[in-house]
Amino acid sequence: MLRIVIVEPETFTLLGIKGAISQSPDIEVTGSATSGKIGFQLIEQVNPDVVLVDLILPDMSGLELTRSIKRNTNRKVVIFTNETHSDFINSAFRHGADSYMLKSADVELIELAIKRAYFDECLLDPKLAKKLLENLYHNRYIDPTFVDKNLIDPPTERQIQVLRLLAQGLVFQDIAKEMFLSVSTVKC
């Protein structure tokens, strides 16, 4: 059975997701917290396999918490948030997140993200995968006020193909097999 901790600042959301996930025969919610610092202390005490983390916490960012969780451990982190901007998504993965789910996702999809993260697979909420693909396709993935677009290479056909497969719900391992690439190449 997978052991998880949930770090979610909104009590109503916390109780809802905790109750829903607790119904899964494969997942045990070993604890929950409404702040990053208390969450981190709890994580150190109960040693969960996976941590569900919101990006917006009252005392620290979910990105900071993710980095702290990943430091010197093999714990998995699933981001659980309302944040849909590509900057949040990219930052989450740069800080070590294993999967990224929207709070509006069905509980079955959230459970699947938890399980896949545990088995070193990534699941990106399909709504976000489609959005990221559209942003790449329209070359709007970087704000032109911050970076000169002429300095940025447009996405390659392979990168676009990987994003299309992610949008279809495939994981990195499946994409690697389908495209005859290594998993590390697909993740880049």
N, C-alpha and C positions, 0 to 999 in steps of 0.2 A: 504494500500500500504506500502511495506517495504521501509524504508529509509536507504540508504547506503552511506558510504564515502569510497573512494578508495585512498590508500597510495601506490604509485608506482613511483620509481625514473626515469624510462625511459619514456620520454615524448611520444614517438611514441606508446609504449605499453599502456600507460595511456589513450591516446586519443582513441585507438582502443577498449579497453575493456569498457571504459566509453560509447562510441558510441554504442557498441553492447548491453550492458546491458540496456542502455536507451530505447531500443526498446521494452523491456519487459513491459507489462501493469501492472505487479505486483510489479515492483521495481523502485524506484525513486533514482537517483544518486544526493544526496544533496550537494556533494562537493568532491574535490580531492586535493591531495597534492603530491609533489615529495620528501618530506623529512619527517622524523619522528616527529621532533619538530613542524613543521608547521601543519602536519597531526593531532597531538595530540591536538593542539590549536583549529583546525577546528572541531574536534570530540567533544570537550567540548562545542563549540558554537552551533553546529547544532543538537547534540544529536541523532545520527543515531541509528537504530536498530542493524545493522550489519556493520562491517568494513572489507574491503578487504585489506590485508597487504602483501607486499613483505617482504621476510626475509632480503634481502640485501638493506639497505638504506644508503644514504651518510653520515648521521650524527649520527646514532644510529642503533642498530640491530633491525630487525623486532621482535625479541624475546623480547627485552626490551620494545618496543612499545606495544606488545601484553600484557605483564604483566601490564604495566601502564593503558592500556584500561580496563583490567579486574578488576583492583583494585577498589573495592567499587562500581562497577556497574554490571549490568546484560547484558551489550552489548555483542554481539557475534562477534567473530573474525574468518574470513576465511583466511587462509594463501594462497597466490597466488604467486607462485614462480617457478623457474626453478630448485631448489635444490631437488635432488632425494636421497641423501644419508640418510640412516636410522637414523643417529645421528641428522640430521636436523629435521626429522619428529618427533622423540621421544622428542627432546627439545621443539619443537613447542607445542606439547600437554602438556608437563610438565609446560610450561609457560602460559597455559590457552586457546590455540587455540581450536576452536570448529570443524573446518573442515580444510582439507589440499588439495589444488588443484594445479596441474601443469598449467603453462601458456599455454601449448600446448593443454589443454582440450578444447572440444567444448564449445561454449558459453552457450548452453543449460545445460551442466553439471555444469558449474560454477554457473549459475542461480539456479540450483537445490541445490547446496551446500549452497548458500546464504539462500534459503528458509528453508532447513533442519536445518541449524544452528539456524535460528530464532526460530524454533520449538523444540529446544533442542535436535536435532539429529545430528549425526556426519556423514560426508561423506568424505571418503578418496579416492583420485583419484584412480580408478581401476588399473592403471598401477603400482602405488606404492603399493597397497595392494598385488598385485601378487609378486612384488619384496620382500616385507617384509616377505611374506609367504615362498618364496624360500630361503631367508636368514635363517629363522628359521628352515626350513626343512633340510638345509645343515649345520646347526649349525655354521653359519658364521656371526651371528648377533652382535658379539662383537669382536673387534680386539684383537687377542691373544697377541699382544705386550704390551697391556695395562692391561690385566686381565688374570690370570691363569684360563684356561678353566675348570680345575678340581673343581674350586670353584663355577661354574655356573651350576645350574640345567638345564638340557635340557628342551625344551618346552613340556608341557603336551599335551596329545591328545586333551583335551578340548581347549587349547590355539590354537592349529593348526586348529581345527574345526572352531573356531571363526574367525581366519584369512582367512580361505577358504570362509566363508560366507561374510566377508567384501570384499574379492576380487570379489565376485559375485555381489556386489553393495548393499547388505543388510545393514541396519542401526542397531545400537545397540538395539533399541526397538524390531525390527523384529527378531534379533538373539536371544534375551532373550526369546521371545515367543516360537520360534522354539526349543530352547534347554531347555525350562522350567527352566530358571534362572532369577534372578533379573537383571535389567539393570546395576546396580553397579558391580555385579559379572562379567558380560560380559566385562565391561570396564577395569577390572583389568587384 
